Amino acid sequence: MQEQVSGTAGGTSIRLAGSFRANPGADFEDVAYDLTFDSRTQHLTGTRNGQPFWAAPFIQKGPGEGCGPAMQ
């Protein structure tokens, strides 16, 4: 599975758009997320391609902190 997305964050909401493919030989498909940070659960929740989506806990990085390697 491979996904490449970029987007914007404002307040507690995040919008991402990009492409996704389920298998190495498959075609890429459009993907879009519309997420909000839920302070109660510490997760990003919202939609992925219009369907309900619940993401792993959100970890806020400070200025100058890099992200770790992507999981595949």
Secondary structure, 3 states (H helix, E strand, C coil): CEEEEEEEEECCEEEEEEEEECCCCCCCEEEEEEEEEECCCCEEEEEECCEEEEEEECCCCCCCCCCCCCCC
